[in-house]
Amino acid sequence: MRVKRGITDTSKPGGFCKDQCTFDGALRILEQRKSIDFNAIYAGKVSLETYYGCEDVLKEAVESPDYLCPPQLKGEAKKEFFLRRLDEI
């Protein structure tokens, strides 16, 4: 239903694909979750393609004093909980 939102005649081609792209990206992240440094992904808010091309730069950003760690990754206990939840999903 969300794909056709805002379209008055839903029988015609077209739609809003942002949700589908977001879902596809989430699945790709879940598939590769064991090899991703989530702090680095959040540091740059980048795609997986960009992440794999510039991991070193992103890891430097994480070490910067200006880096704001997301709440779910603050501390090892929270990070482990977050990763376990991804495994459940």
Secondary structure, 3 states (H helix, E strand, C coil): CHHHCCCCCCCCCCCCCHHHHHHHHHHHHHHCHHHCCHHHHHHHCCCHHHHHHCHHHHHHHHHCCCCCCCHHHCCHHHHHHHHHHHHHC
